[in-house]
Amino acid sequence: MNLKIIFRVIGLLMFVEGAFMLFPLIISILYGENDSMGFLISSGINLFAGAIIIWLTRKANRDIGKREGFIIVSLVWVIFSVLGSLPYIFTGAIPGYTDAFFETMSGFSTTGSSILNDIESLSHGILFWRSLTHWLGGMGIIVLSLAILPIFGIGGMQLYIAEVPGPTPDKISPRIRQTAATMWVIYVILTIAETILLWIGEMPLFDAVCHSFATMATGGFSTKQASIAFWPSPFIQYVIILFMFLAGTNFTLTYFTIRGNFKPILKDEEFKYYGFITLGFTFLIFTGLLISTQTGVEEAFRNSLFWVVSIITTTGFGTVDYLLWKPVLVALIFVLFFFGGSAGSTGGGIKIMRMVLLFKNGYYELKRMVHPNAVIPLKFNRHSVDSKIVTNVLAFFVLYFMIFGASTVFFMLFEPNLETAMGAVASCLGNIGPGLGSVGPAENYAHIHPIGKWFLSFLMLLGRLELFTILVLFSPTFWKE
């Protein structure tokens, strides 16, 4: 085990986190708020500790193997959340460390679950840091580092594999650093574009920036307690719907589309299913709202589309409280908790590609039973899918729902209401944000027992790194030479 390179990478990323903490410090100074010292101290701790670690490991062997990659990725998310909690503590925005850690892990993992009861009372600096944790976590702290680490002579392939453990982690370029840099350029361009459109829609510039951070990260943190419902403007809501959908799309397809090559997106099966599922659930909920409420046609369609896109992309922004709808409509929303965005997007959850492969495999198994001697390969995008990928997908599904079931039972020790327990576990494991019951879109997680908050924080991390990256650390085989 190359421990020195593990500490060196962590030190480098701690330094990066400290540097990003200077941005909310600037915001705090610009708005003349009195919490600048809290950001300065938090940034200083990260920069100083990171610099010391970098100096002590300057002679480290630069090779990163698979084991080092998994350890680094897992540790970085925890350490970023531990140290990212400091601004909340030192500014007094969130006095308790459990709540501060929960909020920070929810930010970096792009979950969007919150313990805050009065968001508008927070300073601009804190609101900006809160949204910035989303934005950094959305594209992935490690993917950011892949554009930086080669400068220090450190390869990043194993980090990329650990950070993007989906069925087919596409690369835009054969060079991992160029892939990471290109993805970040697209990420920044889309963030700027959404900010401008929201600003044109008369959302204040500060709020537009923060909501663009949260949208592109599929996070869900808002600068308002009422979330997007604070702005009833159809234009603003449709802009956010559009960019949530783009954030839930494979960024490789977005890259080719921006370059004027529309063939990949037109031929991509996952994107087609992503669109069909979104439209299908929107139609069902829209029809249900027209039948069961007095809502107008356009508003019913907008609310239906907004919530479907918000949940399937695991963003978690809200315009209305879906728990006030008929139970069958709430059930449809809950089903979406287990979908997730596209592979290669900032969305969490199971991912559309895994859903497609699972159903295709089930269909082909039926065909093989009817024609036992026939060779019927599983195909995706007209290419045969390796049996190892199919096995990985099946294993992921089994593990995901076993963890969901066991976690729900365990969480009921702290929250005896089954609806709330299922909603909280599904939401945090899928990195969604709002849940059911007392953690629904109009509520938050402030009332959850402290142990329950630590447990949900672990589920956020587990879901963000798609199970295997974390679970492999608990395997004795992993630690053997």
C-alpha positions, -999 to +999 in steps of 0.1 A: +000+000+000+015+033-011+004+054+019+025+084+011+008+090-023-026+086-005-017+113+019-002+135-008-033+134-030-055+141+001-032+170+010-034+185-025-072+183-024-074+198+011-054+227-004-079+230-032-108+230-008-091+258+012-086+278-019-124+275-028-133+287+007-118+321-003-147+326-027-174+328+000-150+350+020-150+374-009-188+373-011-190+380+026-167+410+023-186+423-007-219+422+012-203+437+043-212+408+065-195+400+098-186+363+092-155+369+071-132+357+099-150+324+100-142+317+063-107+330+067-100+306+096-116+277+078-096+284+046-064+289+066-068+255+083-073+237+050-045+256+032-020+252+061-028+215+067-027+207+030+006+225+025+022+206+054+010+172+041+022+181+005+057+191+019+060+159+040+051+136+011+071+154-016+092+123-022+063+099-025+062+073-052+038+088-078+021+055-088-016+051-079-030+016-080-065+004-077-064+001-039-050+035-035-076+049-059-105+035-039-091+046-006-083+082-018-118+087-033-136+074-002-114+094+022-116+126+002-153+128+004-152+122+042-124+147+048-139+173+025-171+171+045-153+171+079-133+202+069-161+217+048-182+219+079-159+244+095-174+275+079-208+266+094-191+262+128-168+292+128-195+316+115-221+303+139-245+295+110-249+259+123-236+256+159-238+218+163-212+197+145-235+168+137-259+192+118-229+210+102-215+177+089-249+165+077-254+197+057-219+195+043-221+159+033-255+166+018-238+194-002-208+176-015-228+144-023-254+166-041-282+151-020-298+184-010-313+172+023-311+200+049-315+206+086-320+244+082-353+259+093-347+295+083-325+296+052-332+333+044-315+343+078-281+329+066-255+353+053-246+355+016-212+340+023-228+309+039-254+305+012-227+308-014-205+281+003-235+259+007-242+261-031-205+258-039-203+224-021-229+212-045-211+225-075-178+210-065-194+176-056-215+175-087-188+170-113-168+153-087-139+165-065-118+137-080-127+146-116-116+182-107-083+168-094-077+148-126-071+180-144-046+191-116-028+160-104-008+154-136+010+187-129+024+170-099+034+139-118+005+118-104-016+097-127-054+097-123-069+067-141-075+047-109-091+077-093-114+082-123-125+045-122-132+048-085-151+081-088-172+070-119-179+033-112-210+030-135-214+003-162-196+023-189-175+053-177-170+070-211-141+092-218-142+121-242-104+118-248-079+089-244-060+112-220-077+113-186-066+148-178-081+162-210-113+143-204-116+158-169-108+193-182-133+191-211-161+179-188-154+208-165-154+233-194-189+220-204-200+221-167-189+258-164-204+268-197-238+253-188-237+269-153-230+304-168-258+299-194-283+290-168-272+319-146-278+344-174-312+330-183-323+330-147-311+366-144-330+375-175-360+360-158-356+385-130-341+362-104-315+383-085-279+376-098-267+361-065-297+337-063-293+329-100-256+319-095-264+297-064-294+280-081-273+273-112-246+257-090-273+235-074-290+227-107-260+216-127-248+195-097-283+180-094-281+191-058-312+210-047-299+235-021-319+267-026-313+302-011-350+302-001-369+281+024-397+276-001-372+265-028-382+273-064-418+279-052-405+313-040-404+323-077-437+314-093-425+326-127-431+300-154-400+312-173-377+306-143-392+272-136-389+261-172-353+272-174-345+252-143-364+222-158-343+224-189-310+226-171-319+198-146-326+176-176-293+185-192-275+179-159-290+144-158-278+137-193-245+120-201-220+148-204-203+129-232-234+133-253-236+170-243-200+174-255-207+160-289-239+180-293-221+213-285-196+204-312-225+200-337-224+162-338-260+151-331-256+115-341-245+102-307-275+117-289-300+105-315-287+070-314-281+066-277-305+042-261-301+055-226-310+090-236-341+077-254-353+058-224-344+088-202-367+110-223-395+084-226-395+077-188-396+115-181-425+121-205-443+090-194-444+098-157-451+135-165-482+124-185-494+101-157-490+127-130-504+155-152-535+135-159-539+127-122-536+164-112-562+174-138-586+148-125-580+153-087-573+190-084-586+224-096-551+233-110-550+249-145-537+229-174-504+248-179-497+249-141-505+212-137-483+203-166-455+225-153-457+211-117-458+175-131-428+181-154-408+199-128-412+173-101-406+144-125-374+160-138-363+171-103-367+136-089-354+115-118-323+137-120-320+135-082-320+173-080-347+178-054-359+213-062-396+218-055-424+241-067-453+225-047-456+199-019-463+166-037-474+150-004-506+171-008-514+152-040-534+119-042-516+089-028-513+073-062-494+103-075-471+103-045-465+066-052-454+075-087-430+101-073-416+075-049-411+050-078-389+077-095-367+077-064-351+045-077-343+056-112-316+083-113-301+102-142-279+090-170-245+074-165-218+100-169-241+128-155-241+146-122-273+128-112-273+101-084-295+071-080-294+037-098-290+053-132-311+048-163-285+026-181-286+000-153-324+000-154-324-005-192-298-033-190-317-050-162-350-050-181-334-061-213-316-090-196-349-101-181-366-099-215-338-119-231-339-145-204-376-151-213-366-155-250-338-180-240-363-201-221-384-204-252-354-210-274-328-227-251-304-235-280-304-200-294-275-176-288-291-143-278-266-117-268-276-087-247-271-055-268-269-019-259-265+008-285-261-020-311-231-034-293-230-067-273-227-061-236-199-080-218-213-105-193-191-089-166-211-057-169-244-076-167-232-094-136-221-060-121-255-045-128-274-074-113-251-073-082-257-036-079-295-040-079-294-067-053-271-048-031-290-015-036-323-029-025-308-050+003-292-019+017-325+001+012-345-026+031-320-031+059-314+006+063-351+013+065-355-012+093-324+002+112-336+038+107-370+030+122-351+028+156-349+066+154-379+073+132-407+048+139-429+061+111-425+037+082-433+063+055-407+087+068-381+060+073-385+047+037-385+082+023-354+094+042-334+062+034-344+062-003-338+099-006-303+099+010-292+066-007-303+081-041-290+116-033-324+131-040-331+154-010-369+155-002-385+123+010-418+112+024-437+119+057-419+143+080-390+147+056-411+156+026-405+187+004-422+211+028-402+197+058-365+190+066-342+167+085-337+189+116-358+167+139-339+135+131-320+119+160-282+127+158-273+090+153-299+090+125-282+120+108-248+103+109-263+072+094-281+091+066-248+109+060-231+075+054-259+066+030-253+098+011-217+089+007-226+053-002-250+064-029-228+091-043-200+066-049-224+040-061-220+014-034-190-006-046-163+021-040-172+021-003-182-015+002-150-028-013-132-013+016-150-037+040-137-067+021-108-086+037-095-094+002-090-057-005-065-053+023-044-084+014-011-080-005 
